[in-house]
Amino acid sequence: VVSTKEKTCPTCTACGKMVDGDSVVMKGEEEKIYHTQCVTCNKCEESIEGKFFMQDGNLVCPKCQEKEFEGRTCFICEKDFAEECCLVSKGKNYHQSCIKCSVCGEGLLG
């Protein structure tokens, strides 16, 4: 018999267990819900509090993000990725804020 709680509570994206207490909701293309303790870096497995990055759909802490892109620069502005998200396309790295429509100049979300 499935309880009402099991029917109404979402499951954690990371562990797959029911979320009925403290949680973190991440909104994007699809909403993802995590137990607070399940918000961990995919690289170093440390807990993430505050700012984080997404790499290939995985959560990454700022320290690992910095290591990953250390020495790399944006193909457009040629600045490093110290505090901003990096997008990679066809082997080239870009700041999200540097990618703009070539027709209207509006920023592209990606």
C-alpha positions in Angstrom: 0.0 0.0 0.0 1.4 3.4 -1.0 1.0 6.1 1.6 -0.2 9.6 0.8 3.2 11.0 1.7 4.8 8.7 -0.9 2.3 9.9 -3.5 2.8 13.6 -2.9 6.5 13.9 -1.9 9.0 14.3 -4.7 12.1 12.2 -5.0 15.7 13.5 -4.7 17.5 13.8 -8.1 20.8 12.6 -6.5 19.8 9.6 -4.3 16.2 8.8 -5.6 14.8 8.8 -2.1 11.6 10.6 -1.0 12.2 14.3 0.0 10.0 15.2 2.9 12.2 17.6 4.9 14.8 20.2 4.0 15.5 20.4 0.3 17.0 22.5 -2.5 15.0 23.1 -5.6 16.8 24.0 -8.8 14.8 25.4 -11.6 15.9 25.2 -15.2 14.6 23.3 -18.2 13.3 20.8 -15.7 12.9 21.3 -11.9 15.3 19.2 -9.9 14.9 18.6 -6.1 17.7 17.5 -3.8 17.9 16.7 -0.1 20.1 19.4 1.4 22.8 16.9 2.2 22.7 15.5 -1.4 23.9 18.8 -2.9 27.5 17.7 -3.4 30.2 18.4 -6.0 30.3 15.7 -8.7 34.2 16.0 -8.8 35.3 16.2 -5.2 32.1 15.0 -3.5 32.2 17.9 -1.0 29.0 19.6 0.2 28.0 22.6 -1.9 26.6 25.7 -0.1 25.8 28.8 -2.1 27.2 29.2 -5.6 27.7 26.2 -7.8 28.2 25.4 -11.5 26.7 22.8 -13.8 28.9 20.7 -16.0 27.3 18.1 -18.3 24.2 18.1 -16.0 26.3 17.6 -12.8 26.8 19.9 -9.9 30.3 21.3 -9.4 31.7 23.4 -6.6 33.5 26.7 -7.3 36.9 25.3 -6.4 36.6 22.4 -8.9 35.2 24.7 -11.5 38.2 27.0 -11.1 40.6 24.1 -11.4 38.8 22.8 -14.5 39.1 26.1 -16.4 42.4 27.4 -14.9 44.5 28.8 -17.8 41.6 28.7 -20.3 40.2 32.0 -21.7 37.1 33.0 -23.5 37.3 32.8 -27.3 35.5 36.1 -27.7 36.9 38.4 -24.9 40.1 36.4 -24.1 39.5 36.8 -20.3 39.6 33.9 -17.8 36.7 32.2 -16.2 37.4 33.1 -12.6 33.8 34.0 -11.5 31.6 33.3 -14.5 30.2 30.2 -16.1 32.0 28.7 -19.1 30.2 27.3 -22.1 32.1 25.0 -24.5 31.2 24.7 -28.2 33.2 23.0 -30.9 36.3 22.9 -28.6 36.1 26.7 -27.8 35.3 28.2 -24.4 33.0 31.1 -24.0 31.6 33.2 -21.1 27.8 32.9 -21.1 27.6 36.7 -21.2 29.8 36.9 -24.3 27.6 34.7 -26.5 25.2 37.0 -28.4 23.0 36.8 -31.4 24.9 38.0 -34.5 21.7 39.7 -35.9 20.2 41.5 -32.9 23.1 41.5 -30.4 20.9 40.0 -27.6 22.5 37.6 -25.2 21.8 33.9 -25.8 20.9 31.5 -23.0 22.5 28.1 -23.3 
